[in-house]
């Protein structure tokens, strides 16, 4: 441990009694945060960390504390983080105390006269006993923070969390993996998600989940049991969400990749396999169904093709549920007007500029003969010009609350169905932006792009390469993508017939879908440039499809 990590007090409670010790803990916390997956500002650099509040979580064995810290980056952005910590004896074994270099924050070194052993302060979201202590305490009473805020359970109308007994007797299993939040399974009944960045205001995931639970008949999302709230003079923050536990076989992304792998294997075994598949044209032209295509779909994509149809229907049912509560201002549909469409187009124009500037600065090896940033600017703005003249009034469409960050990773696959979850929205946007009512095509575009990403996974090494005897791999990859996207779109369109949030005719439907495909693929391109340059070919192929770039 370096000297910054030493705090000269013998107990955790004494850290909060002296601002100097609390500042030392904040500096140690700053060093710790930089390496955490759930910390969103790793690339910006930290300017300061201020622990503005904390609450002791009652426990018989270990001292637990939940910290609330304000983080300011060198770029000037500010955010709040929730960090659970435990105070454990350094002499304890790693297994007993969950101590590791990855979780260690600081050491309580004691004062000059102290003869007590050293204690280590560790981040304890990986300790199931922390979760048990917090939930059982809150099931029985409210907790007051050191600065007067209140931590409490807010139960839904159908909540089964009326007693702490069900929590005290349950096994708590912490979910690992690369997550921007922390999660734990509570027995086989409940699932808790801790929001690492609890912001003031209405949390979209809690808000949408409670509406679907208490006010609609939609059954393909987890039923919300309760939220854990922090209330104070500065406003209300949702700290955590407790929902029913969904017993799923896998997530839809993994399920899709498994089926795509089966597609390649079946294709390799297909007798009288054509060199290239029959042409599908644009994925949005779903009116024509060629017999030759249907025969290949039956041979190569059964039963996955019909399951994608099912996902399209479930997406339609979700949107119908989200648009059904006219008496709730947060969810009542609002007419799409020329002004609201223009605002969306202006926002996407700005994203075109930001993306192209980022592309110009990058040194990527992409296979285009043209000046790609210039080509993207010209073609995107030309397409957006055409969309600006879209007759919104004639289409008669309404904007609704949407999922907001819809893709295969946000869906679970159970034995016979799909369950849609994670209504938090795009995490880098503000709550106000995430709660805005949007065109439902935003979610449709998100899923279409996710299917395209899945289709490209062999090219980036996520799936084993197809059999060498398969020629024209790009054509067969595009065939799988177009068939699945086509099936999803057609099922969604059919299931939303007569709904005011979907255009009645295909031209209007495709125009708005194109708009949000452009928005989504620009976001993907920025993400891949910054995080996975080797994957940049996937969003570039998506831009080529929607803009017709000149390769």
N, C-alpha and C positions, 0 to 999 in steps of 0.2 A: 504494500500500500504506500502511496506517496504522501508526503506531509499534509497535503490539502485534505486528505481523507480522515485525518485525526481530529476528533472533537473532544476537548478535555472536560467531559462530564461523565459521571458514572451511570446515568440512566437517561432514557429517551425523553421522559417528561421534562427533565431539566433543560433539554435543548430548546424547548419552547418558552422557557422562562427568561432567556437572555437573547437579545437581538443579535449579539455577536456570534453565539453558537448557531442560531438559526441561519444567519448569513453563511456560516461555514457549511452547513448542511445544504444550503441552496447552491453553493459553488460545487460541492461534490455531486449534487443532483445534475447540474449542468454538464459535468463531464460524463456522467452516466447516460444521460438522455441521447447523446450524440450517436450512440451505437445501437439504439433500440429500433427494431423494425417498425413499431407503432409510432415512432416519433417522425412527424411529417416534414420537418424543416431541416433535415440533415445537410442538404446541399446549400442552405443559406448561411449557415454559421450562426452561432449564438452570441447575442449581445449581453443578455442578462436573464436570470431566473429568480423569481420572487415567490417564496412560499407564503401565500396570502391567507391560508386557513388550513386547518387540519382537524381531524376528529379521531379520538381513540375508539377502537372497536373492542368491546369487552370480550375477554378470553381468559380461561382458567390457566392456560399453559404458557402462551407466548404473548408478548406485548405487540399488538397490531396497531397501526396508525394509517389513516388514509390522508394523503397530502393533496392539496389543491395548489397548483403552482402556475403563475403567469410567466410565459416564455416570450421574450422579445428577441427577434432575429436581427442580424446585421442589415437585412433588407428592410427592416421597419415593421414587419408583420408581428401581430400579437395573438397569442392563443392561450387557452387554459388547458392544463393537463391534470388528470387524476392519476396518482401514483400510490398504490398500496405498499407499505413497508412493514417489516417485522424487525424486532430487536432480539437477536439470538446470541447465546454465548459462543464465543469464538472457539472454545474447546469442544463444542458439540461436533458430532460427525456430520459430514455433508448430507447423508441420507436423512438424519433426524432434523436438521435445521434448514435444509434446502439452500445451503451456502455454496456458491460457486463464484468464480471471477466474473461471470456474466451478470450475476444478480447483485453483487456487492456494490454498495454505494459509499459507505463510510464506516469508520471504527470509533466507538466510544472508548476513549483512552483512560477515562477516570481523571480525578484531580491529583494534585501532588501527594495528598495524604491517603489516597484511596488504596485499598488492598483487594478490591473486588476484581474478578477476572475481566478481560477485555470482552466487549460485546460488539458484534458486527450488525450494521444496519443493512438489510437486504431488501430488494424489490421482491414482493411475495405473491405476485399474481399466479405463480406456479405452485403455490401451497394450498391444497384443498381445505386446510383448516381455517385459513383466512376467510374463504368464501362461506364456510359453515358458520363461523363466528359472526360475520356481518349479516347474513340472511336471518339467522335465528334471533339475533338481537333486534333487528328491525321488524320482524314478525310480531314481536311482543311490545315494542315501544319505539318512540322517536328518540333519536340521538342528537345532542346539541354540540356543534363544533366549538372550537376554542374562541371563535370570534362571533358567536351568536347565531350562526346559520343552523337550520334544522334539516336533518337527514331522516327520511321517512319512506315507508311503503305507500304507494297509491294503487289500490287494487281495482281491477275491472269488475263489472257487474257479475261476471261468471267465475270469478277467481276462486281457486281451491286453496289459496294460501291464507286461510283464516286463522290457522294455528301454526305455531312453530314446531309442533311435534313431527309433522311430515318432513320438515327440513332437518331436524335434529337426528332423525332416524335414517336419513338418506345417505347414500354414498355420493361424494362429490368427485367428479373426474374432470380435470383441467384439460381443455383442448389445446394442443400444441399447434405448430405450423406457423407460417408467415402471415400474421394477421395484423390489421390496423387497429383492431380492438382486442379485448381479452374475453374469453368465453369459458364456461364450465357447464357440464351436464350435472343435473341434480337428480340422482336416482335414475329411473326410467320415465319420469313424468315431466320434468321441467328442464329448461335451458336458460341460462343467464348470460347476457352480454354486457360487459362493462364498456361504456363509451370512454375511450381514452381522452377525448377532447370534449368534455361536457360544456356546451355553450349555453348562454342565456337565451331563453326563448323556447318555442315549441319545437321539440325534436321531431323531424319528419317521420322517422321510423316508428317511434312510439305513437305519434298522432295517427298515422295510417293504420298501424296494427290495431289500435284500440277501436277505430271506426269499423274496420272489417270484422272485428270480434263482436262488438256490442250492437252494431247497427245494420249489418248486412248478413245475407245467407251464404256468403262466399266461404267455402270450406277448404280451399287449396292454398291457404297460407297458415302459418302457426297461430293458434289462438293466444292472445296476450293475457297473461295472468295479473301482472302488476308492473309498475315502474318504480324505481328508486329515485327519489327526487331530493335535491338540495335547494332549500328555499331561504332567501335572505333579503335584505333591503335592496340589494342590487338586482334582484330578479330570481327567476326559477331556472334551475338546470336539471336536466334529466341525466342522472348518473348511469343508470343501468336499466335494462329491459328483461323481464322474466316472462317467458312464453312456454307453451307446451312443447315438449320434446318430440320432434318428428323422427320416426324410425324409418330411415331411408336406406336404400341399398347403396347409393352413391350420389354425387352431384351430377347435374345434367351435362356439365363439360366433360367429365371423365366418362360418363355413359356414352356421350356422342363420339369421343375418340375411340372407345372400344368398338363401337359400331362402324366407324370409319375404317378401322383396321380390318374388321370382318369384310367390309366392302372390297378392299384391296385383295384380300385372300380369295373371295368368291370370284372376283374379276380374273384373277390368275388361273382359276380352274374352269372358267366359262368356256364351253365348247363353241366353236364357230364365232369366236370373239371378233367383232369388227376392229379395224385399226383405230378408228375414231368413233366416238359415240354420235348418235344423231343430234343435230343442232337443236339447241333449246332457245336460242335468241336471248332477248333480255329477260331476266328472271321475273320481271313484273308483268310480262305478257302471259297471264295465266289462263286465258280463255281457250286456247287450243291444246288438246291432249292427243299427241300422236301415239298410235298403237305401238309403234316400235319403241318409243320411250317407255310406255307403260309396261311392256314386256321386260325390258331391262331393269326397270325399277323393281318389279316383282321378283326377279331372279337375284338381284344384287343388294336390295335395300329393305327386304322384308325381315322383321316387322317394323324397323326403325322409321320407315317412311310414314306409316300410319300413326306412330307415336309422335312424330313432329306435327302431324295434323292435330293430334290431341293437345299438344302444347299451344298451337295457334288458338284453339278453342278456349283453353284455360286463360290465355292472355286476354282474349275478348271478354270473358266473364269477369276477370279482374277489373278491367276498365269500366264495365257496366256497373260493377259494385261501387267503384270509386266515384262514379258520377250520379249515384242514386239518392244522395242526401241533399236535397234542394234547400232544406231549412238550416243547413250548417254553412255559414259564410266561407269557412276554410275549404269546403269541398263542393259547394254549389257550382255547377258548370257556368261558364261565362262565354258569351259570343266571341268567336274569333273575328276581329275587325281588321280593316286595312291597316290601322295604326299598330295593332299588336303583331300582325305579320311583318310590317315594316321594321319594327323593333327587333324582331328575330333575325331578319335579313341583315340589318346593320350589325348586329352582334356577330353573325357569321362572317360578314365582310372583314370585321376587325380580326377575327380568328384566322382568316386567310392571310392577312398581312403578318401577324405574329408568327404563324407557321412557316411562311416563306422566308422571313428573316432568319428564323432558326435553321431552316434548311440551307440557307446561304452560308451561315457560319459553320455548319457542320462539314466534315470531310468524309462524306459517305460515298461508298462505291456502289452506285446504282446504275442500272443498264438502260439509260435513256440518252439518246443522241442530241436532244434539245436542251436549251437552258431551262431546266425543270422548274425552278422557282417562278420564272417569268411565265412559263406555260401554265402553271397552276393558277397564278394570279389572273391571267387573261381569261382562261376558260371558266374558272370559278365565278369571276365577276360577270362574265357574259351570261352564265346560267342564272345567277342571282338577279340580273337585270330582267330576264324573262319571267322569273318567279314574282318579281315585284308587281307585275301587271296581272297577277292571278286574281280572278274575280271572287273575292272572299264572300261577298254578300250573296252571290248566286249559289255558292256551295252550301251556305247555311250551316256552318260547322261551329261547334263549341269547343273551348279549351277546358280541360279537366285536370285534376290531380293525377299524376302518372307515377310509375315506379321511379323513373328518373335516371337509373343506372342499370338498365335491364340487359342481362346477358346470361349465357348458359351457366356461369358460375354462381348466379343468384337463384338457381332453381335446383331443387332436390328431386331425384327420381326414386319413388317408392316402387313397390312391386307392380302396381297397376296404373300409377298416375304420376302427376307432377305436383310439387308444392313450391310455391313462389315465396321468397323471403328477402330479407335485407332491403327495407324500404328507406334506408338512410339517405339515398341520393348520392350524387358525386361529391366525395368528401372534401374536395378543395373549394367547393362553392359555399357561400353563406347559407344560413338557414332560410333567409328571406328568398334567395334565389332557388333553393331546393323546393320551397313550398309554393312557388309560382305555378299557376295552372298553365298547362302546355297542350299542344296538339298531341293526340294519342300516337301519331306517327313517330314521335320521338322514341317511344318504347319499341315499336315495330322495327324501326331502323336499328336500334341497339341489338336486337336479337338477330336480324339479318346479318349484321356485321360479325356477330359472334359465330354464326354458322360459317361465314367466310374464313374467319380465323381458324376454326377447327379444320376446314378443308385444306389449309396450308401447313398443317403441323408436320407433315412428312418432310416438307422442304426445309424446316428449321430443326429437324432432328428429334421432335417429340414422339414420333412414331417410327418404327423401323421402315426402311425403304421398301417400296413395293417390289414384287417379283420382277426380275430383269426382262422377262419375256413380254411384259406389258409395254407396248410402245405408246408414244404420245401421252405421257403421264399428265401433262398440263390440261389436255382435253378431258381426260377422265376425272381429274380433280375438279375441273369446272362443272362437269356433268353432275357429280355428287352435290356440289354446292348449289347449283341452279335447281336441281330437283328438290332438295330439302328446303331451300329458301322459298321456292315456288309453293311447296305444300304448306308451309307455315303461313305465308301471306294469304293464300287462297282460303285456308280454313279460318283465319282471322277475319277476312273480309266477309265471308259467308255468315259467320257467327255474329257479326255486328250489324247485319242488315237492319236498316231502320233506326239505328242508334245515331243520335245527333253529333257524336264526336268523331264520326267517320264519314268521309265524302261518299255520296251515293254512287258516283260514276268512277270508272277506272282512271280516267285522265286526271281528275282532281286528286284522287288517291295517290297516283304515281308521282304527281308534281310535288305534293307535300312529303311523300316518302323520300324523294330525291333530295329535298331540302335538308332533311335530318340525317340522311346518309352522308351528305357533304360535311355537316357539323361533326358527326361522329368520327368520320375517317380523318378529319383534320386533328381532332383530339388524339386519335391513335398515333398519327404520325409524330406529333410532338412528344408523346409518351415514349415511343420507340427510339427516337433520336436521343432522348435524355437518359434512357434506361437500358434499352436492348437494341443497339445499332444493327446487330445481325438480323433482327426481325423487321427492319424498316421496309423490306420488300413486300410485306403483307399489306400495310396501309397504302403503299404506292400502287399496288395492284387494285386496291379498292378505289383509289382516286381515278385510276385509269378507267375502271368500269363506269363510274358515275359521271366523269368529266370527259372521257374519250381522249386522254392524253396521247400525244404522238411519241411512240416508243422508237 
